[in-house]
Amino acid sequence: MKINRMAMPLMAVALMGAPVLAMAQNNNSQSAQAQDWNTPPAGTEQAQGYKDGIEAAKLDKAAKRKIDAKSSHLYKNPPVKGQQKDAYRNSFEKGYQAQLDHDKPGM
């Protein structure tokens, strides 16, 4: 009988805790998705280009300059050499656009 007195409240607490745990997991997955937009692609040039694109978009917006990745100094003069320039520029544009998309209301 003593076991039943203890088991019932414990079961009630366990059942009430399930929705709370589900909400906590939901919040964690939403915050992970929110961070995904600014995660750079693999590769040194791609990662640097992506990060630079994000920062360039922030700076262009703050300085009220033309919002265009291709008009950026780092796009025109990438800090890499040779064939790496195309990979850098491609990632730069993606990072720039990701920042613009992230700044849109409702995103």
C-alpha positions in Angstrom: 0.0 0.0 0.0 2.8 2.4 0.8 4.2 1.8 -2.7 0.9 2.8 -4.3 0.9 6.1 -2.3 4.4 6.9 -3.6 4.0 5.5 -7.1 0.9 7.5 -8.1 2.4 11.0 -7.3 5.6 10.0 -9.1 3.7 8.9 -12.1 1.7 12.1 -12.2 5.0 14.1 -12.0 6.5 12.0 -14.7 3.5 12.5 -17.0 3.5 16.3 -16.4 7.2 16.5 -17.1 6.9 14.9 -20.6 5.4 18.1 -22.3 8.0 20.2 -20.6 10.8 18.1 -21.9 9.2 18.1 -25.4 9.0 21.9 -25.3 12.7 22.1 -24.2 13.8 19.8 -27.0 11.7 21.9 -29.5 13.4 25.1 -28.3 16.8 23.5 -28.7 16.1 22.4 -32.3 14.8 25.9 -33.2 17.9 27.6 -31.8 20.1 25.1 -33.7 18.2 26.0 -36.9 18.7 29.7 -36.2 22.4 29.2 -36.0 22.6 27.1 -39.2 22.4 30.2 -41.5 25.7 31.5 -40.4 27.6 28.2 -40.4 30.2 28.4 -43.1 30.8 25.6 -45.6 33.7 23.3 -45.3 37.1 24.4 -46.8 39.4 27.2 -45.8 38.6 29.6 -48.7 34.9 28.8 -48.5 34.6 29.3 -44.8 36.6 32.6 -44.9 34.5 33.8 -47.9 31.3 33.0 -46.2 32.2 34.8 -43.0 33.5 37.7 -44.9 30.3 37.9 -46.9 28.3 38.0 -43.7 30.4 40.8 -42.2 30.3 42.7 -45.5 26.5 42.6 -45.6 26.3 43.9 -42.1 28.8 46.7 -42.8 27.0 47.7 -46.1 23.7 47.8 -44.3 25.1 49.8 -41.4 26.9 52.3 -43.6 23.8 52.5 -45.9 25.8 51.5 -48.9 24.5 49.7 -52.0 23.4 46.2 -51.0 25.3 44.1 -53.5 27.9 41.5 -52.8 29.7 42.0 -56.1 30.4 45.7 -55.3 32.3 44.8 -52.1 36.0 45.3 -51.9 36.6 41.8 -50.7 34.6 40.3 -53.6 36.5 42.3 -56.1 39.9 41.7 -54.4 39.7 38.4 -52.6 42.4 37.7 -50.1 43.3 34.4 -51.8 45.3 33.4 -54.9 44.7 31.6 -58.2 41.9 29.2 -58.5 40.8 29.7 -54.9 39.4 33.1 -55.9 36.3 31.6 -57.5 35.5 29.4 -54.5 36.0 32.4 -52.2 33.8 34.7 -54.2 31.0 32.0 -54.4 31.0 31.5 -50.7 31.3 35.3 -50.1 28.0 35.8 -52.1 26.3 33.0 -50.2 27.3 34.5 -46.8 26.3 37.9 -47.9 22.9 36.6 -49.0 22.5 34.5 -45.9 23.0 37.7 -43.8 20.4 39.6 -45.9 17.9 36.8 -45.6 18.5 36.6 -41.8 17.8 40.3 -41.4 14.5 40.1 -43.2 11.5 40.5 -40.8 9.8 37.3 -39.9 12.8 35.1 -40.4 
